[in-house]
Amino acid sequence: MSGCKRNGAAASGKTAHIAIDPVTRIEGHLKADVTVENGKVVDAKLSGGMYRGFEQILRGRDPRDSSQIVQRICGVCPTAHATASIMAQDAAFGVKVTNNARITRNLILGANYLQSHLLHFYHLAAQDFVQGPDSAPFVPRYQKSDLLEDRSKDLKAVNAAAVDQYIEALDVRAVCHEMVAIWGGKMPHVQGLVAGGTTEMPTKDRILEYAVRFKKVRDFVNNKYLPTVYTVGSVYPDMFKVGQGHKACIAYGVFPLDNAYSKFMMKSGVYFDGKDHKFDPSKIHEDVKYSWFEDSTTGLHYSEGKTIPAPEKEGAYSFVKAPRYNGVACEVGPLARMWVENPPLSPVGQKMLKEKFGMDAKRFRDLGEDAAFSLMGRHVARAEESWYILDFIDAWLKEVKPDEETFTAYEIPESAEGTGFTEAPRGALLHYLDVKDSKINNYQIVSATLWNCNPRDDKGVRGPVEEALIGIPVPDIDNPVNVARLIRAFDP
């Protein structure tokens, strides 16, 4: 449940203002202020209330320290932050990793992806859709009477399945953590991801241990996770019609398939104004007009970025900066990656889309722009991405060479810079490293939640989640469940 305060008249006629503070079942501290008129959201502001200051923490340190320190940024995706950090180090140090190192890194991050996607649906978001028992962890919660009364018959089977799978998913997530630890040493806060590759040499025993665990995860994704997401979607077809936002997205590319990083499992790209665009890192900048940072730092490219907090700044309402690509507010995450890559849909997805929605969809974009860029479309994208990665993990297990080197030696230069581009499970992530006198001179992080949950930019354009909230139905202002549903669909 989220804390909810409101003022104004009932949503049936006049204006009402609702503050959800904090938004729960997410990682971090987030507040949502929405204005409701005639039962729909007409304005929204998201406020990130926590200043973390990792950029200052890292300054002056040994560059190699960054991959351990940045894992403390997020309790859910430390592996992704470590990956971006070591890629920045590789670039700065001029390191070319071995084939085995690339594959081992993919196996570490791939297992973390599966864990994170299961966590998001079953333990963070599903409770907005299913009715669990009146006991922890399913209470307290918003009352969903306005949405459940006419769906109670259809939801009975969903509720029973989802509650059983809630427990099972905890076990499967633990297995995913074990898969990460096989190569990373431990989880969370892996130690095995380092500049130059990884520290753990793959052996036949480790490959077998990973493969045995992977089979259990694969079975759960295919037989439980995918069907349940589509079944929930069929009970809430109206959730495919709301939350479209700007219909703009960006992906950096993730899971390299060659050592030159020229080909990825999920490719890089940008989509806005109904067109695909090639990703150009030079077009990324960050606005701070409505963020609690010094105005002198606005509009800067991440390589020139400065992190100077200004908590008393008039008119600002968030500690989140506002990243923009060529001036466009782009969302990131599984939806962005799936839209840019446009891979085949799973057999389960194709079958259930045909049976429950009468849709003949073979690839992700066959869902159509409106359905894909929707509240429920984001859940479908996350589930389909989980399926899509399975065959790649299977192939990497066959490709990795037992007892072959996973580390390339290097020297820390006196002066250098490098950027690590990757994708956290929840979206595009970059770490920028500037080295002077062999120490960190500047370190900048543009994370997925900065892309998604940012405030208005210098032109007054809402961030992606703020924009996606416009039009969200709130039939009962005492129970704004759809507002929380929309925010959590982005997995902030």
N, C-alpha and C positions, 0 to 999 in steps of 0.2 A: 504494500500500500504506500502511497505517497501522501505527504502532508498537503492538505488543500485548504486554501483560504479563498473567500469570494466576497464580492460586494456588488451591489446593483440589483436589478430586478431579475425575475425568473427568466430563463432562456426562451420561454415560449413567446415572448414578445419583444422586450426591450433589451438594452445592453447590460451585460454582466461581465465583471472582471474576475478572473480566476488565477490564483497563484498556486502552483504545485511546487512545494519547497520542503524537503528535497524530492527530486525524482528518484525513486528507489529502483532496486534491481538493475543498476548500471554500475560501472566502475568510475568513481570520482564524485564530484559535488556539482550538481546541476539544478538550476531553478528554471521553471517555465512560467511566464506570465502570458496569459491569453485573454483576448477580448472576444466575447461571444454575443452575436446578434441573431435573433430569430433561429436559434438552435444550431448555429454554425460559427466556427472560429473565423474572425475577420482580421485579427492582428495577433502577432506573437513575438515575444522576445525570450531568448534563452540566455541565461546568465551562468557562466562558469565561475564559481565563487572561490576557487582555491588557487593561490599562486604557488608554483612549485619551484621555479628558479634553478632548474638543472643546468641551464646555460652558464649561470654564475658559478655553480658548484664545480663545473668541469674546467673552468678557466685556470691555466697555470699547471695543470696536472700532466702526467705522462699520458700520451695519446692512447696507449694501450689500456689505460684504466677505464676509458669511456664505455667499453662494451659490458663491463660489470656494473658500473654506476647507472647507466641508462635503463637497465632492466628493472630498476626500482620505480620507473615512471608509471608503470601500469601493472597491477597485480594479475591481470588477465592475459596480457600479451608481452611478457618480458622477452620471449624468444624472438619476436619480430623486431623489437628494439635492439637486441643484441645483433641480429642479422644486419640491420641497417648500419649499425655502428662499425662492425667489422668490414662491411663493404666499403664504407667511407675510409677506413684505415687502409684496406687493400689499394684503393685508388690513390690515396696520398703517398703510400709507401712504394707504389709501383709493383705490387705483388701480382703474379699470375698463379692462381690456384691450380692444383692438380685436378684431374678428372674425378678421382675418388673423393677429393674434398668437396667439390661441387655437389656430387651425388649425396654425400653424407649430410651436408647442410640441407639439401632438399628433404631428406628423410626426417631430419629434426623438425624443420618448419612444417612439413606436411602433417606429421603427427599432431603438432600443436594446432594446426588449422582444424583438424577433425575434432579435437577436444573442444576448441573454442566454439565451433558451430553447434555442437551438441549442448554445450553449456548455455549458449544464447537461447536456443529454442526451448529446451526442456526446463531450465532452471531460472531463466530470466523473463522470457516473453510468453511462454505458453500459459502461464497463470492468468494472463489477460483474456484468454479465450476459453479455457476449460474450467469446470467447476469441481475443484477438489473437495476433500472432506473438511469439515469445520474444525480443523486442527492445524498446528504448525506443520510445514511451512506455507500452508495455503491460506492462512489468515494472519493478520487482518488484510482486507482487500476492499477495493471498491465494490459496491453493489452493482450487479450487472443486469438488474431486472428489466431495464428498458431494452436490453439486447438479447436476453435469454428467454423471455417468456414465450416468444413465437418460435424458438429454436430448440426448446427443451427436449423434444422427441428426437431430433437429429443429433443432439449433443450427448445423449446417454451413452452411446457406444464410444464416442470420442472421449468423454470424461473418464470412462473406465480404462480405456487403453492408455490414455495420456498419464494417468496417475500411476499405473503399473510401470510404464516406461520411464517415468520420473526417477524411480528408484534404480531401475536397470541402467539408465543413462549415467548415473553416478559411478557405477562400476565400470562402464565402458570408458568414461572419461579418465578414470584412474589407470586403465590399461593404456590409454593414449599418453598419459604422463610417463608411464614406464617406458614406452617406446622412445620418447624424447630422451629420457635418462640413459638409455642404452648407449647413445652416441654423445649426449651432452653432459654426462656425469651425474646430474641431478636435475630435478624440476620442482619448483620454479627456480629461476636464476641459474641458468645453465652455465657451466664453466668450460665446456668443451668447444664453444664457438670462439675462435680467436682469429686475429689477422693472420693471413697466410693459409687458412684452412680450418681444420678441426684437430683436437688433441687425441681423440680416440681412434685407434687403428681398427678398421673393420676386420673381424675374424669370422670364421664360419659359424662359430657358436653365437656371436652377437647377431649376425644376419638371421640365423634360425630363430633366435629369441624374438627378434622384431617381427619376423614373418608370422610366427604363431599368434602373437598378440594382434597383429594386423588383421588376421582372418576373422577374429571376433568382432573387431570394429567394423569391418566391411559388411559382415552379416547384419549387424544392427542398422547400419545406414541403409542398406538395401531393403531390409524386411520390416523395419520399424519406423525409422526417422522419415524417409521419403513418403511412404504411404500416409503417415499421420499428418504431415504438413499439408498434403493435398486434401485429405479428408477434412481437416480444420478449415481449409480454404473453401471447400464446397459448402460448409455450414455458414460461412461468412462471405458470400460472393460480393456483398456490397463493399467489402474492404479491398477489392480489386479496382474500385472506382474512385478512391480518394487517396490523397497524399502524394500526388504526382510532383509537386514542387516545380523547380526550374526545368526539369527534364534535361539536365546537363550533368555530365559525369567525366571523371578522369581516372585512369589507371596507369601505373608506372611499369607494369610487367613484373612477373614473379615466377619463381622456379625455373632458373635458366636451364636450357637443354644443351648448351654448348659452353665451352670455357671462355669464349669471347663475349658472352652475354649478348649475342645477336638474335637469339631465338628463345622464347619462353613458353612455358605451359599456358600461361595467361599473358597475352601480349600487352604492350603499352598502347595507349591511344586516348583521345579526347573526343567527346561528343557534345555538341550544343548547336542550337538553331536547326535541329533536325539533320545535321551533317556530321560525318566523321572527320577528325583532324589528326594529323601526326603530332605526337607528343614532343614538345620543345621545352626543356627545362628553363630556358631563358625567359619564358613568359610567365613564370610564377613570381608573384609578389604578395606582400602581406600589408593590409590596411589596419589601422588602429584607431580610427576616429572615435569609435564607440567601445574601445577596449581600454582597460586600465594600464595603458603604457604611454610613454612620452610621445606627443604628437610629432616630434622630430624624427621618430623612427618609422613613420607611416610610408607605405608605398615602396618599401625596399625589397629588392631581390633577396632570397634567403642567404646568398653568399655575402651580402652586405648587412645582414640582419643584426639588429641590436635589441637586447632585452632589458629595457629600463622601466620598471614598474612605476605607475603613477596612480595609486589607489584612491586619491582624492579628486581625480580628474572629473570635471563637470561634464555631464551628458553621457559618460561612459557607463556601461552596465555589465561588463564581463572581463575576466582575465584571459579569455580566449581571443587570439588575434583572428583576423579575417583573411585567410588566403584566397587569392583569386588567380585564375589562369586566363591571361589575356583579358583581364577585367571581368571574367565570367565566374559566378558562384557555382562551383561544381561539387556534386556529391561523390563520395567514394565508398568502396565496400564491395561485397559480393555482387550486388546489382550492377555496379559500374564495371567490374571485371567481366561478368557474364555478358553484359551488353556489348562491351568492346570486343571480346573474344568471339561471342556468338557460337558457342559449342553445341554439339548435339544434346538434346534432352535425354534423360534416362528412359529406359523402357517403361519403368513405373510411371514416370511423369507423362510420357506420351499416351499411355493406356488410360490413366486417370483423367487427363485433360479431355480425352475423347469421350469417356463415359460420363463424367460429371459436368463437363462444360460444353460438350459438342464441338470441341476445338481440335482441328487437325494440325498439331504443332510438332515439328521435327527438331527445330533448333530454337535457341532461347528467344531470338528476336521474333519468332512466329507468334509469341504471346501478344505482340503489338506494344507500341510505346505506352499507351495509357495503362494497360494491365501490368506491364513490367515495372514501370515507374509508379508503383502504388504501395500502399501499406502492406498488403498481403504479397504483392509481387516481390518485395524484398525478402520475405521469408522463403518463398519458392526459390529465389536466386541462391540463397545460402544453402538450402538443401540440395539443389542441383549441383552446385559447386562441390559439395561434399562428395557426391557421387562421381563427378568428373575427375576428381583427383585420385580416385581409387586405382584406376588402371595405370596411372603414372607412377604411383608408389610401388605397385607391383613390378613395373618395368625397371625402376631404379634398384629394387632389391636384386633383380637379375643382372643388372649392369655393374653394380659395385664389385670391386675386386678384393677378395680376402687378402689381408696382410700386405696390401700395397699402400704406399705413402699417401697421407692426407694433409701433409703440412709442407709449406714452402718457406724457407728461412728468408729473412729480410733485415734491413737496418732502418732505424728511424732517421729520416732526413732532418737536417736543421730547419728547412723551410719547405712546406708543401701544403697542398689542399686537396680535398677529395669529397665527393658526395656519394652516399649510399642510398640507392633507390630500391625499395622493395614494397611489399604489400603486407601489412598486418592483416589478420583475419577480418578486421573491421575496416580496412581500407588503406589507401595510399600513404606511404610513410617515407620520409627522407631525413637523413642525418647529414649535416654538413660539418666538416672538420677542417680547421685552418691551423697549421703548425708553424710556430716560429721559435727558434732556439730550442728545437726538439721538444717543445711543450705546447699544450693546447692554447692557442691565442684566441680563437673564437669557435664556438660550437653552437649550431642552430638546429632545431628540431621542428619539423612541420609534420604533425601526426594526423592520423585519420580523423580524430574527433575535432581537431582544429578545422579541417575541411568541412565537416558535417555540421558541427554545432556552433559555428561562429556567429557573432552578432552582425549587425548591418556594417557594410563597408563604407568607404569615404563618400560614395555616391548615394548612400542610404538604401542600398539594395540588401534585402534580407539574406541571411545565410540559408543553406539548403534545408535544414530541419525547420527553421522558422517559416520558410516559404511553403514547405510541405504541410505545415499545420493549417494553412489557410484553407477554409472549406471543410475542415474535419467536423463531422456532426457531434454536437453535444446536446442531446435531448434532455438531459438532466444535469444541471450545473452542480448539483451536490455529488455527482458521480461522473466526473469527466474521464471515463475509462478510455475513450478513443484518443484523447490527447496523450495519455501515457502509452497507449498502444503504438501510436505513430512514432513517438520518440524512441521507444525501445526497439522498434523495427530497424532502426539505424545501428543498433548495438553500440551506443556511445560509451 
